[in-house]
Amino acid sequence: MKYSVSLKLNHIFRRLYHTSGFADGYLVLYARKNRTTQNRVGITVSKKLGKAHVRNRTRRRLREVYRLSEEKFRPGWDIVVVARTKAVDAEFSQLVRSYLTLAKKAGILREDGLS
């Protein structure tokens, strides 16, 4: 990820959970402006979704969705994505579609898609 860093601090996750999120059947996306020029991205996968290898695979797939679409996001946002049960068995293309749709609803995508 060129323009982003991982979000690891618990208090930032909690702060984002108190904002209004955007959801569909696969994901929930929370976003909030930060005071940096980078995006900070965090991914949450509950133990309810499966054993460790299932959760890790889901987390890797969501990280890859963001990595491939990173150029489309505006800089300066904290983003937390929460995986829902359907995300575990979803096709990769469906995860991409879901992620970008929610990002557009949240207003964190660039209008022109590149600059």
N, CA, C and O atoms as a MOPAC input file, in Angstrom:
PM7 MOZYME 1SCF
protein

 N      0.84200 1    -1.17300 1     0.00000 1
 C      0.00000 1     0.00000 1     0.00000 1
 C      0.89100 1     1.24200 1     0.00000 1
 O      1.59900 1     1.51400 1     0.96900 1
 N      0.84200 1     1.97200 1    -1.08000 1
 C      1.70700 1     3.12600 1    -1.25300 1
 C      1.31200 1     4.31500 1    -0.39200 1
 O      2.16300 1     4.95400 1     0.22600 1
 N      0.01700 1     4.60700 1    -0.35500 1
 C     -0.45200 1     5.84500 1     0.26100 1
 C     -1.14200 1     5.61100 1     1.58700 1
 O     -1.81900 1     6.50200 1     2.09900 1
 N     -0.98200 1     4.43700 1     2.14400 1
 C     -1.73500 1     4.08200 1     3.33400 1
 C     -0.87100 1     3.34900 1     4.34100 1
 O      0.18900 1     2.81100 1     4.02100 1
 N     -1.36500 1     3.34800 1     5.57200 1
 C     -0.74100 1     2.57900 1     6.63700 1
 C     -1.82900 1     1.78500 1     7.34200 1
 O     -3.01400 1     2.09500 1     7.21900 1
 N     -1.42500 1     0.76900 1     8.07400 1
 C     -2.39000 1    -0.03800 1     8.81700 1
 C     -2.86000 1     0.71800 1    10.04200 1
 O     -2.10200 1     1.45500 1    10.67200 1
 N     -4.10700 1     0.52100 1    10.36000 1
 C     -4.69300 1     1.10600 1    11.56100 1
 C     -4.62000 1     0.05100 1    12.64000 1
 O     -5.18900 1    -1.03000 1    12.48900 1
 N     -3.92600 1     0.34700 1    13.73600 1
 C     -3.70100 1    -0.67000 1    14.74900 1
 C     -4.12500 1    -0.23900 1    16.14800 1
 O     -4.25400 1    -1.07800 1    17.03900 1
 N     -4.34100 1     1.05200 1    16.35200 1
 C     -4.63300 1     1.53900 1    17.69200 1
 C     -6.11300 1     1.35700 1    18.03500 1
 O     -6.99600 1     1.78100 1    17.28900 1
 N     -6.36000 1     0.72200 1    19.17000 1
 C     -7.71400 1     0.38200 1    19.58300 1
 C     -8.59700 1     1.62000 1    19.75300 1
 O     -9.77600 1     1.58200 1    19.40200 1
 N     -8.05400 1     2.70300 1    20.27900 1
 C     -8.89600 1     3.88000 1    20.51300 1
 C     -9.36300 1     4.51500 1    19.20100 1
 O    -10.41800 1     5.14900 1    19.16800 1
 N     -8.60600 1     4.35700 1    18.13800 1
 C     -9.03800 1     4.87600 1    16.83500 1
 C    -10.14500 1     3.99500 1    16.26600 1
 O    -11.11000 1     4.50600 1    15.69900 1
 N    -10.01700 1     2.68700 1    16.41200 1
 C    -11.09700 1     1.78300 1    16.00800 1
 C    -12.38600 1     2.15600 1    16.73700 1
 O    -13.43800 1     2.29000 1    16.11300 1
 N    -12.30500 1     2.32400 1    18.05100 1
 C    -13.50100 1     2.64900 1    18.84500 1
 C    -14.10200 1     3.98200 1    18.41700 1
 O    -15.32400 1     4.12100 1    18.35000 1
 N    -13.25000 1     4.96200 1    18.12900 1
 C    -13.73600 1     6.26700 1    17.68900 1
 C    -14.50000 1     6.13800 1    16.37000 1
 O    -15.53400 1     6.77800 1    16.18200 1
 N    -13.99500 1     5.32000 1    15.47100 1
 C    -14.66000 1     5.12600 1    14.18500 1
 C    -15.97400 1     4.36900 1    14.32700 1
 O    -16.91700 1     4.63200 1    13.58000 1
 N    -16.05500 1     3.44000 1    15.26300 1
 C    -17.29200 1     2.69400 1    15.45200 1
 C    -18.43600 1     3.59800 1    15.89500 1
 O    -19.60500 1     3.25200 1    15.72200 1
 N    -18.10700 1     4.74800 1    16.46300 1
 C    -19.14300 1     5.67900 1    16.91000 1
 C    -19.58200 1     6.64900 1    15.81700 1
 O    -20.44900 1     7.48900 1    16.05800 1
 N    -19.00800 1     6.54900 1    14.63300 1
 C    -19.48000 1     7.34800 1    13.51100 1
 C    -20.55500 1     6.56800 1    12.77500 1
 O    -20.73600 1     5.37200 1    13.00100 1
 N    -21.25600 1     7.24900 1    11.90300 1
 C    -22.27400 1     6.51700 1    11.13700 1
 C    -21.55900 1     5.71800 1    10.04900 1
 O    -20.71500 1     6.24700 1     9.32500 1
 N    -21.90400 1     4.46600 1     9.94900 1
 C    -21.27300 1     3.57900 1     8.98100 1
 C    -22.17000 1     3.33100 1     7.79100 1
 O    -23.33600 1     3.72400 1     7.77600 1
 N    -21.61600 1     2.68500 1     6.81000 1
 C    -22.33600 1     2.31800 1     5.59900 1
 C    -22.21600 1     0.80900 1     5.46100 1
 O    -21.12800 1     0.25200 1     5.61100 1
 N    -23.33500 1     0.14700 1     5.17400 1
 C    -23.33100 1    -1.31000 1     5.21000 1
 C    -24.09800 1    -1.90500 1     4.04700 1
 O    -25.00100 1    -1.28800 1     3.48200 1
 N    -23.71100 1    -3.12500 1     3.70800 1
 C    -24.48900 1    -3.96500 1     2.80800 1
 C    -24.39100 1    -5.39000 1     3.35600 1
 O    -23.99400 1    -5.57600 1     4.50600 1
 N    -24.73600 1    -6.37200 1     2.57500 1
 C    -24.73700 1    -7.74300 1     3.06900 1
 C    -23.36200 1    -8.32400 1     3.32300 1
 O    -23.24400 1    -9.33500 1     4.01700 1
 N    -22.32100 1    -7.71600 1     2.78200 1
 C    -20.97700 1    -8.27500 1     2.87100 1
 C    -20.07800 1    -7.53100 1     3.85300 1
 O    -19.30500 1    -8.15100 1     4.58300 1
 N    -20.18100 1    -6.19700 1     3.87000 1
 C    -19.25000 1    -5.38400 1     4.64500 1
 C    -19.96400 1    -4.23500 1     5.34200 1
 O    -21.07100 1    -3.84800 1     4.96800 1
 N    -19.30000 1    -3.69800 1     6.36700 1
 C    -19.67900 1    -2.43200 1     6.97800 1
 C    -18.43800 1    -1.55000 1     6.89300 1
 O    -17.33900 1    -1.99700 1     7.22000 1
 N    -18.60100 1    -0.30700 1     6.45800 1
 C    -17.46300 1     0.59500 1     6.30100 1
 C    -17.69500 1     1.83900 1     7.14400 1
 O    -18.73600 1     2.48900 1     7.04700 1
 N    -16.70600 1     2.15700 1     7.97500 1
 C    -16.71000 1     3.37700 1     8.77700 1
 C    -15.56800 1     4.24900 1     8.27400 1
 O    -14.47000 1     3.75000 1     8.02700 1
 N    -15.81200 1     5.53700 1     8.12100 1
 C    -14.76100 1     6.43300 1     7.65200 1
 C    -14.84100 1     7.76600 1     8.38700 1
 O    -15.91900 1     8.24900 1     8.73200 1
 N    -13.66800 1     8.33800 1     8.61200 1
 C    -13.58600 1     9.62700 1     9.29000 1
 C    -12.31000 1    10.32000 1     8.83800 1
 O    -11.27900 1     9.67100 1     8.65900 1
 N    -12.37400 1    11.61800 1     8.65500 1
 C    -11.19400 1    12.39600 1     8.26700 1
 C    -10.13000 1    12.29500 1     9.35800 1
 O    -10.44100 1    12.29300 1    10.54900 1
 N     -8.87000 1    12.21100 1     8.93000 1
 C     -7.78600 1    12.31900 1     9.90100 1
 C     -6.95600 1    13.54800 1     9.52500 1
 O     -7.24500 1    14.20600 1     8.52600 1
 N     -5.96300 1    13.85000 1    10.28900 1
 C     -5.18500 1    15.07200 1    10.05500 1
 C     -3.85500 1    14.78500 1     9.36900 1
 O     -2.88900 1    15.53000 1     9.53700 1
 N     -3.81000 1    13.72100 1     8.60800 1
 C     -2.58900 1    13.37900 1     7.90200 1
 C     -2.86000 1    13.38300 1     6.40500 1
 O     -3.98100 1    13.64300 1     5.97000 1
 N     -1.84900 1    13.09800 1     5.63600 1
 C     -2.01000 1    13.01200 1     4.18000 1
 C     -2.11900 1    11.56200 1     3.72100 1
 O     -2.11500 1    11.27600 1     2.52400 1
 N     -2.21600 1    10.65400 1     4.68400 1
 C     -2.31600 1     9.22700 1     4.36900 1
 C     -3.65000 1     8.67600 1     4.83900 1
 O     -4.28400 1     9.22600 1     5.73900 1
 N     -4.06100 1     7.59200 1     4.22200 1
 C     -5.19800 1     6.83500 1     4.72100 1
 C     -4.67900 1     5.82200 1     5.72800 1
 O     -3.60100 1     5.25100 1     5.56200 1
 N     -5.46100 1     5.61200 1     6.76900 1
 C     -5.15800 1     4.55700 1     7.73900 1
 C     -6.30100 1     3.56400 1     7.63500 1
 O     -7.46200 1     3.92000 1     7.83800 1
 N     -5.97500 1     2.32200 1     7.32000 1
 C     -6.98800 1     1.31900 1     7.03700 1
 C     -6.91200 1     0.19300 1     8.05900 1
 O     -5.84300 1    -0.35400 1     8.32700 1
 N     -8.07300 1    -0.14200 1     8.62700 1
 C     -8.17400 1    -1.24700 1     9.56600 1
 C     -9.25100 1    -2.21400 1     9.11100 1
 O    -10.25800 1    -1.80400 1     8.53500 1
 N     -9.04100 1    -3.48400 1     9.36600 1
 C    -10.00100 1    -4.51600 1     8.96700 1
 C    -10.34400 1    -5.34500 1    10.19800 1
 O     -9.46000 1    -5.79000 1    10.93000 1
 N    -11.64300 1    -5.54500 1    10.41200 1
 C    -12.11200 1    -6.31900 1    11.54700 1
 C    -12.87500 1    -7.53100 1    11.04300 1
 O    -13.77900 1    -7.41400 1    10.21500 1
 N    -12.49600 1    -8.70200 1    11.55700 1
 C    -13.19800 1    -9.94600 1    11.23200 1
 C    -13.48100 1   -10.65200 1    12.54800 1
 O    -12.55400 1   -11.02800 1    13.26500 1
 N    -14.74300 1   -10.83100 1    12.86600 1
 C    -15.16300 1   -11.40200 1    14.14100 1
 C    -14.87600 1   -12.89800 1    14.22000 1
 O    -14.79200 1   -13.57700 1    13.19700 1
 N    -14.72800 1   -13.40300 1    15.44200 1
 C    -14.54500 1   -14.83500 1    15.65500 1
 C    -15.77400 1   -15.62600 1    15.24500 1
 O    -15.69100 1   -16.83300 1    15.01600 1
 N    -16.91100 1   -14.95400 1    15.15100 1
 C    -18.15300 1   -15.61700 1    14.73800 1
 C    -18.07600 1   -16.11200 1    13.28900 1
 O    -18.84000 1   -16.99200 1    12.89200 1
 N    -17.15700 1   -15.55000 1    12.50500 1
 C    -17.08200 1   -15.89200 1    11.08700 1
 C    -16.34500 1   -17.19200 1    10.82100 1
 O    -16.46100 1   -17.74700 1     9.72800 1
 N    -15.60300 1   -17.68500 1    11.77600 1
 C    -14.91000 1   -18.94500 1    11.55900 1
 C    -13.62400 1   -19.02700 1    12.35400 1
 O    -13.31700 1   -18.17100 1    13.18400 1
 N    -12.88200 1   -20.08500 1    12.07100 1
 C    -11.61400 1   -20.29700 1    12.75700 1
 C    -10.56800 1   -19.33600 1    12.20900 1
 O    -10.83400 1   -18.58300 1    11.27200 1
 N     -9.38600 1   -19.36700 1    12.79600 1
 C     -8.35000 1   -18.38600 1    12.48200 1
 C     -7.99800 1   -18.35100 1    11.00200 1
 O     -7.82800 1   -17.26900 1    10.43900 1
 N     -7.88500 1   -19.51200 1    10.35800 1
 C     -7.48300 1   -19.51400 1     8.95400 1
 C     -8.56900 1   -18.88300 1     8.06500 1
 O     -8.25800 1   -18.27800 1     7.03900 1
 N     -9.82200 1   -19.02500 1     8.45500 1
 C    -10.92300 1   -18.41100 1     7.69600 1
 C    -10.88900 1   -16.89800 1     7.87400 1
 O    -11.02400 1   -16.14900 1     6.90700 1
 N    -10.70700 1   -16.45100 1     9.12100 1
 C    -10.65000 1   -15.00800 1     9.39800 1
 C     -9.44900 1   -14.36900 1     8.71800 1
 O     -9.56000 1   -13.27800 1     8.15900 1
 N     -8.30000 1   -15.03800 1     8.76000 1
 C     -7.10100 1   -14.48900 1     8.13600 1
 C     -7.24800 1   -14.39800 1     6.62300 1
 O     -6.80600 1   -13.42400 1     6.01500 1
 N     -7.85800 1   -15.39500 1     6.01900 1
 C     -8.07800 1   -15.36700 1     4.57300 1
 C     -9.00100 1   -14.21300 1     4.19400 1
 O     -8.75400 1   -13.50400 1     3.21800 1
 N    -10.05500 1   -14.03200 1     4.96500 1
 C    -10.98600 1   -12.93200 1     4.71100 1
 C    -10.27300 1   -11.59400 1     4.86000 1
 O    -10.47000 1   -10.68700 1     4.05100 1
 N     -9.45400 1   -11.47400 1     5.88300 1
 C     -8.70200 1   -10.23400 1     6.11700 1
 C     -7.72500 1    -9.95900 1     4.96600 1
 O     -7.60300 1    -8.82100 1     4.51200 1
 N     -7.03700 1   -10.99700 1     4.49800 1
 C     -6.09300 1   -10.83200 1     3.37600 1
 C     -6.82200 1   -10.40700 1     2.11100 1
 O     -6.33100 1    -9.55500 1     1.37100 1
 N     -7.98900 1   -10.99200 1     1.85500 1
 C     -8.76000 1   -10.64200 1     0.66000 1
 C     -9.21800 1    -9.18500 1     0.71400 1
 O     -9.15900 1    -8.48300 1    -0.29600 1
 N     -9.67000 1    -8.72600 1     1.87500 1
 C    -10.11000 1    -7.33300 1     1.99800 1
 C     -8.93200 1    -6.36400 1     1.88100 1
 O     -9.07100 1    -5.27900 1     1.31700 1
 N     -7.78100 1    -6.75600 1     2.41100 1
 C     -6.59100 1    -5.91800 1     2.27000 1
 C     -6.18200 1    -5.80200 1     0.79600 1
 O     -5.74300 1    -4.74400 1     0.34400 1
 N     -6.33400 1    -6.90100 1     0.05900 1
 C     -6.00200 1    -6.90500 1    -1.36200 1
 C     -6.98900 1    -6.06300 1    -2.16700 1
 O     -6.59200 1    -5.39000 1    -3.11700 1
 N     -8.25700 1    -6.09400 1    -1.80200 1
 C     -9.25000 1    -5.23400 1    -2.47100 1
 C     -8.82900 1    -3.77800 1    -2.33500 1
 O     -8.84500 1    -3.03000 1    -3.31200 1
 N     -8.45300 1    -3.37600 1    -1.12500 1
 C     -8.02600 1    -1.99200 1    -0.91900 1
 C     -6.74400 1    -1.69800 1    -1.70000 1
 O     -6.63000 1    -0.64500 1    -2.32800 1
 N     -5.78700 1    -2.61500 1    -1.66500 1
 C     -4.50400 1    -2.38700 1    -2.33700 1
 C     -4.69200 1    -2.15500 1    -3.83700 1
 O     -4.06100 1    -1.27200 1    -4.41800 1
 N     -5.55300 1    -2.94400 1    -4.45100 1
 C     -5.77800 1    -2.81800 1    -5.89300 1
 C     -6.54600 1    -1.55000 1    -6.25000 1
 O     -6.43400 1    -1.05700 1    -7.37200 1
 N     -7.32200 1    -1.02100 1    -5.31600 1
 C     -8.15200 1     0.15600 1    -5.58000 1
 C     -7.63400 1     1.41000 1    -4.89000 1
 O     -8.32100 1     2.43200 1    -4.87200 1
 N     -6.45000 1     1.34800 1    -4.33100 1
 C     -5.92500 1     2.42600 1    -3.49100 1
 C     -5.89500 1     3.78300 1    -4.19600 1
 O     -6.13100 1     4.81200 1    -3.56300 1
 N     -5.61400 1     3.79200 1    -5.47000 1
 C     -5.52400 1     5.05000 1    -6.22400 1
 C     -6.86100 1     5.77900 1    -6.29000 1
 O     -6.89400 1     6.98800 1    -6.52100 1
 N     -7.96100 1     5.06100 1    -6.09200 1
 C     -9.29800 1     5.65100 1    -6.21400 1
 C     -9.74700 1     6.37100 1    -4.94700 1
 O    -10.74900 1     7.08700 1    -4.96600 1
 N     -9.01400 1     6.18800 1    -3.84100 1
 C     -9.42400 1     6.76100 1    -2.56600 1
 C     -8.78200 1     8.12300 1    -2.33600 1
 O     -7.62100 1     8.33900 1    -2.68300 1
 N     -9.54500 1     9.03600 1    -1.75000 1
 C     -8.99500 1    10.33000 1    -1.34000 1
 C     -8.04300 1    10.11200 1    -0.17400 1
 O     -8.29100 1     9.24200 1     0.66000 1
 N     -6.96400 1    10.87800 1    -0.09400 1
 C     -6.05000 1    10.74300 1     1.04100 1
 C     -6.58900 1    11.47200 1     2.27300 1
 O     -7.40000 1    12.39200 1     2.16400 1
 N     -6.12600 1    11.04500 1     3.43400 1
 C     -6.46600 1    11.73400 1     4.67300 1
 C     -7.67700 1    11.17800 1     5.39400 1
 O     -8.40000 1    11.93500 1     6.04200 1
 N     -7.92100 1     9.88500 1     5.30100 1
 C     -9.08000 1     9.27000 1     5.94300 1
 C     -8.65600 1     8.08800 1     6.79700 1
 O     -7.71200 1     7.37100 1     6.46600 1
 N     -9.37200 1     7.89500 1     7.90700 1
 C     -9.29300 1     6.65400 1     8.67900 1
 C    -10.44700 1     5.79900 1     8.20100 1
 O    -11.58800 1     6.25900 1     8.16400 1
 N    -10.16300 1     4.56400 1     7.83500 1
 C    -11.17100 1     3.67300 1     7.28300 1
 C    -11.12300 1     2.35600 1     8.05500 1
 O    -10.06000 1     1.75600 1     8.21900 1
 N    -12.28600 1     1.92000 1     8.52400 1
 C    -12.39300 1     0.59700 1     9.15200 1
 C    -13.43800 1    -0.18800 1     8.38800 1
 O    -14.54700 1     0.29300 1     8.15900 1
 N    -13.07600 1    -1.40000 1     7.99400 1
 C    -13.98800 1    -2.28800 1     7.28500 1
 C    -14.25000 1    -3.49400 1     8.18000 1
 O    -13.31900 1    -4.13500 1     8.66700 1
 N    -15.52500 1    -3.79100 1     8.38800 1
 C    -15.93700 1    -4.93600 1     9.19300 1
 C    -16.54800 1    -5.96300 1     8.25400 1
 O    -17.49200 1    -5.66200 1     7.52300 1
 N    -16.01300 1    -7.16700 1     8.27600 1
 C    -16.52000 1    -8.23800 1     7.41900 1
 C    -17.75600 1    -8.85800 1     8.04000 1
 O    -17.80900 1    -9.08900 1     9.24800 1
 N    -18.75400 1    -9.12600 1     7.20400 1
 C    -19.94700 1    -9.83800 1     7.64600 1
 C    -19.85900 1   -11.29100 1     7.18400 1
 O    -18.95500 1   -11.65400 1     6.43100 1
 N    -20.78900 1   -12.10700 1     7.63200 1
 C    -20.75300 1   -13.54000 1     7.36700 1
 C    -20.67300 1   -13.86700 1     5.87800 1
 O    -19.93300 1   -14.76800 1     5.48600 1
 N    -21.42000 1   -13.15200 1     5.05000 1
 C    -21.42800 1   -13.44200 1     3.61800 1
 C    -20.08100 1   -13.14300 1     2.95400 1
 O    -19.80500 1   -13.66600 1     1.87400 1
 N    -19.24500 1   -12.31900 1     3.57400 1
 C    -17.95000 1   -11.97100 1     2.98300 1
 C    -16.99400 1   -13.16000 1     2.95300 1
 O    -16.09500 1   -13.20700 1     2.11400 1
 N    -17.17600 1   -14.11200 1     3.84900 1
 C    -16.27600 1   -15.27000 1     3.93000 1
 C    -16.33200 1   -16.08900 1     2.64600 1
 O    -15.29300 1   -16.49900 1     2.13000 1
 N    -17.53100 1   -16.33200 1     2.12700 1
 C    -17.69600 1   -17.17800 1     0.94900 1
 C    -17.91100 1   -16.39100 1    -0.34100 1
 O    -18.15900 1   -16.98400 1    -1.39100 1
 N    -17.81900 1   -15.07200 1    -0.27500 1
 C    -18.11300 1   -14.24400 1    -1.44100 1
 C    -17.01200 1   -14.34100 1    -2.49500 1
 O    -15.84500 1   -14.56900 1    -2.17700 1
 N    -17.40200 1   -14.16700 1    -3.74000 1
 C    -16.43600 1   -14.05800 1    -4.83400 1
 C    -15.61700 1   -12.78300 1    -4.63100 1
 O    -16.10500 1   -11.80800 1    -4.05900 1
 N    -14.38400 1   -12.79900 1    -5.10000 1
 C    -13.51700 1   -11.62800 1    -4.95300 1
 C    -14.12400 1   -10.41300 1    -5.65100 1
 O    -14.07300 1    -9.30400 1    -5.11900 1
 N    -14.69800 1   -10.61400 1    -6.83500 1
 C    -15.30000 1    -9.49600 1    -7.57600 1
 C    -16.46000 1    -8.88300 1    -6.79900 1
 O    -16.68800 1    -7.67500 1    -6.87400 1
 N    -17.18800 1    -9.70300 1    -6.05800 1
 C    -18.29000 1    -9.17800 1    -5.24100 1
 C    -17.75800 1    -8.34200 1    -4.08700 1
 O    -18.35500 1    -7.32600 1    -3.73400 1
 N    -16.63600 1    -8.75900 1    -3.49200 1
 C    -16.02600 1    -7.97600 1    -2.42200 1
 C    -15.54800 1    -6.62600 1    -2.94600 1
 O    -15.71100 1    -5.60500 1    -2.27800 1
 N    -14.95900 1    -6.62100 1    -4.13900 1
 C    -14.50100 1    -5.36600 1    -4.74700 1
 C    -15.69100 1    -4.44500 1    -4.96800 1
 O    -15.65000 1    -3.26600 1    -4.61500 1
 N    -16.74800 1    -4.98800 1    -5.55200 1
 C    -17.95300 1    -4.19500 1    -5.82900 1
 C    -18.54000 1    -3.62000 1    -4.53800 1
 O    -18.89900 1    -2.44300 1    -4.48200 1
 N    -18.63200 1    -4.44700 1    -3.51800 1
 C    -19.19200 1    -4.02300 1    -2.24300 1
 C    -18.33300 1    -2.93200 1    -1.59500 1
 O    -18.85800 1    -1.92200 1    -1.12600 1
 N    -17.02400 1    -3.13700 1    -1.57000 1
 C    -16.08400 1    -2.19900 1    -0.94700 1
 C    -16.17300 1    -0.83000 1    -1.63800 1
 O    -16.27400 1     0.19900 1    -0.96900 1
 N    -16.13600 1    -0.82100 1    -2.96200 1
 C    -16.15200 1     0.44600 1    -3.68900 1
 C    -17.50600 1     1.14200 1    -3.60600 1
 O    -17.56900 1     2.37100 1    -3.57400 1
 N    -18.58100 1     0.37600 1    -3.57300 1
 C    -19.91100 1     0.97300 1    -3.42700 1
 C    -20.04200 1     1.66900 1    -2.07400 1
 O    -20.54900 1     2.78800 1    -1.99300 1
 N    -19.58900 1     1.01000 1    -1.02200 1
 C    -19.66200 1     1.61000 1     0.30600 1
 C    -18.73600 1     2.82400 1     0.42000 1
 O    -19.08400 1     3.81300 1     1.06500 1
 N    -17.56600 1     2.75000 1    -0.20200 1
 C    -16.64600 1     3.88700 1    -0.17800 1
 C    -17.26100 1     5.08800 1    -0.90500 1
 O    -17.09700 1     6.23000 1    -0.47700 1
 N    -17.95700 1     4.82300 1    -1.98700 1
 C    -18.61700 1     5.91000 1    -2.71100 1
 C    -19.71400 1     6.53700 1    -1.86300 1
 O    -19.85600 1     7.75900 1    -1.83700 1
 N    -20.49200 1     5.70800 1    -1.16800 1
 C    -21.53600 1     6.22400 1    -0.27600 1
 C    -20.93200 1     7.07100 1     0.83900 1
 O    -21.50900 1     8.07900 1     1.24600 1
 N    -19.77000 1     6.65600 1     1.32800 1
 C    -19.10000 1     7.38100 1     2.40800 1
 C    -18.43100 1     8.66000 1     1.91600 1
 O    -18.04000 1     9.50400 1     2.72200 1
 N    -18.29600 1     8.81000 1     0.60300 1
 C    -17.68800 1    10.01500 1     0.04200 1
 C    -16.17800 1    10.03300 1     0.11300 1
 O    -15.57600 1    11.10600 1     0.14900 1
 N    -15.55400 1     8.87000 1     0.13300 1
 C    -14.09300 1     8.84000 1     0.24300 1
 C    -13.41800 1     8.44600 1    -1.06400 1
 O    -12.19800 1     8.28600 1    -1.10400 1
 N    -14.18800 1     8.29000 1    -2.12600 1
 C    -13.60000 1     8.03600 1    -3.44200 1
 C    -13.36200 1     9.35400 1    -4.15800 1
 O    -14.11000 1    10.31600 1    -3.98600 1
 N    -12.32000 1     9.38100 1    -4.95600 1
 C    -12.06600 1    10.56800 1    -5.77500 1
 C    -13.09400 1    10.63900 1    -6.88000 1
 O    -13.53100 1     9.61000 1    -7.39500 1
 N    -13.49100 1    11.86900 1    -7.25600 1
 C    -14.50200 1    12.03300 1    -8.29700 1
 C    -14.00500 1    11.53700 1    -9.65400 1
 O    -14.73000 1    10.84500 1   -10.36900 1
 N    -12.77600 1    11.88900 1   -10.00600 1
 C    -12.23900 1    11.48600 1   -11.30100 1
 C    -11.65900 1    10.07800 1   -11.27300 1
 O    -11.33300 1     9.51300 1   -12.31700 1
 N    -11.53100 1     9.51300 1   -10.07000 1
 C    -11.03300 1     8.14100 1    -9.95700 1
 C     -9.51900 1     8.04200 1    -9.88700 1
 O     -9.00200 1     6.98600 1    -9.52200 1
 N     -8.77800 1     9.11000 1   -10.22600 1
 C     -7.31500 1     9.00000 1   -10.22000 1
 C     -6.60600 1    10.13000 1    -9.49100 1
 O     -5.65300 1     9.85100 1    -8.76400 1
 N     -6.99900 1    11.35400 1    -9.63500 1
 C     -6.19100 1    12.44100 1    -9.06400 1
 C     -6.69000 1    12.96700 1    -7.75100 1
 O     -6.08900 1    13.87800 1    -7.18300 1

